[in-house]
Amino acid sequence: MAEFSQGVEHEQSDGVRMSQIPIGLFIRGLLAMLLAVGLIGGLHAYLGVRLVSAPHLGAPWTTLGWGALGLLFVSIPLGFVASRRKPTLLNQVLYWTSMLWLGAFGLLLTATLVADLVGVAWGLFGTAPEPQALARGKALGVVGVVVPALAFAFLTARGRARVERVRVPIAKLGPGLDGVRVVQISDVHIGPTLDRHFLRRVVEQVNALKPDIIAVTGDLVDGSVRTLREEVAPLSGLRAELGVYYVTGNHEYYHGGAAWAAEVARLGLTVLQNEHRVVERAQARLVVAGVTDHEGGRMDPAHACRPDVALASAPSGVPRLLLAHQPRTAFLARGLEVDLQLSGHTHGGQIFPFMFFVKLQQPVIRGLATIAGVRVYTSRGTGYWGPPLRLGPAPEITELTLVAG
């Protein structure tokens, strides 16, 4: 226990040592984890009561049902551990099982809560059936809704991204750049369940649009450079006449933000870390600026998000395009004459009904909006994070055509 009196050493999977974690912070983190496990365990028990015990399935189905719930509950922490170990077949199976169940668990929980509310309303305003029949009816209804929803969500998440076409008027855009096309991808999340084959398909889709500018707005990966170097290699195939630009998202910093910035630069993309470039065509100019993730400075002080630094010395009177992973970065860009900010991060909510909780952290969920006087386009994301599911918001590649306003 002596080492804990000084702090707990944490080392990332790619060997980068991080600062010591104070013992107080370690204990608070441990308590938060135990609280989360207890809460999730209690919700599993709630599902067991409603979907297994209440319908009186009889032997051996009740025992099998509770046993399956217990194993699936255990799969969640096992999958978390497996994702941080060598990607063997066993670890891949554990991770896939945990993520599929995590998504199914969320949908089952939502559907069961709705079914219980309907049952309460039925009892208050009508003649409810016999309790056991009602319990069986609710359980069948929940399963009947959730199973096809899971299949649809899985196929949507793993399928081809939809191309969203948006025209954005830019007041100061010169004739030479009128109609310039910016193709954005965001939140690809190459990692345990999305590999180079998925990324290669995305690259092919993007290049087929023949973009003038390509913007990669963060959360490219979920893993270390050492683990995913070969998986992100197809990124080098992106082609655009006026450049391919990249900014970091929060997930890069969980696995070495500086290392990932260097790796993406090695693949030939222009990494914008609080800096800008000026692109020109037929004597018309456009500033393309980019910032590190909104919370980058919390994980790496050298990567604090600074739109003011990114646009320092940018030519006046020239339209400004800002790449920033999180939509709320627009609050930091207030008054910097940004004509359009491209963001991601939200995934559009990814799985119904959780998009409603996104508004607790971000000012917008998806699409074109004005935040703090800055026009922001927020992508639904091209991949997914966690459960390989998308129920509601489909994956997206965005083609933004900038026109003289």
C-alpha angles and dihedrals in degrees: 000000000000094000091057091061088067098037141276119281115225122193124189120232092254091056099258109143117222129201118281117273112232115242091241092056090046092053092047090050091049092049091048090051092050090048091051092049090049092049094048090046091052091050090051088053089051090054090048093053094047101039103029113022103032096054089054095226092179130217129359096004097065092053092045091048094052091043092053091049090051093050093046090050090053090048091068098067091035090055090049090055092043092055089062096049134073109301097249122158091259093050091047091051091048092049095046091048093049094047095046090049093046089057093044090047091055092050093044091049093050094046093046092051090050091048091051091050090050089049091052092048091048090053093049099045105025145019107288118210124245109301097245092048090048091050092050091046092051092047092050091046092051094049092043091056100038101048097058090039089056092050092049092046092050094050091047094051094047096041133089116297117250117243110233113199117204130175115210121188113221114195099209098039112132123229092253091063098035104129095018109163121223116191115201130197122178142171095019091158100198104194143096096352104021118060143171092290090062092045092048089055090050091050090051091050092049095047091048088064089060093222125197091211130017121205121194104191105195143274090084094152148024104204144039127297090246092056100040106032093110093041094058095042093101087068088080088070095070112117131192129155095227098038147282112255132192136190128185125254128204094266093061088062092056087065104031115302096199091048091052093047088054093047094050089049089051088056089059103259122131106245112209112203104175091320141101144219129207116225122196138194127171090349093305117119137203129187113224108194131175138190136199117255118297090248097034093110092057090060098032118017090206089061101056112150108254117169088170090060092043091056098037110126091008108149114264120238091030118114114254127220114189124197111205125158098219122051092221089068084084087080088062091047094054111132095012094109094245109172096193135004121201116208143159129172098116098075083211085277092301097216126041126270096016094079087081090066093054089076088067088071108019130047093224136026103203145333133034118332141148116246121181089341093308122114108231131188111201117198122216086225131254099242131019139247127231112341110045089235139109116185110177107351110067122210114273145209109188127213109194116189112201112209132183106266 
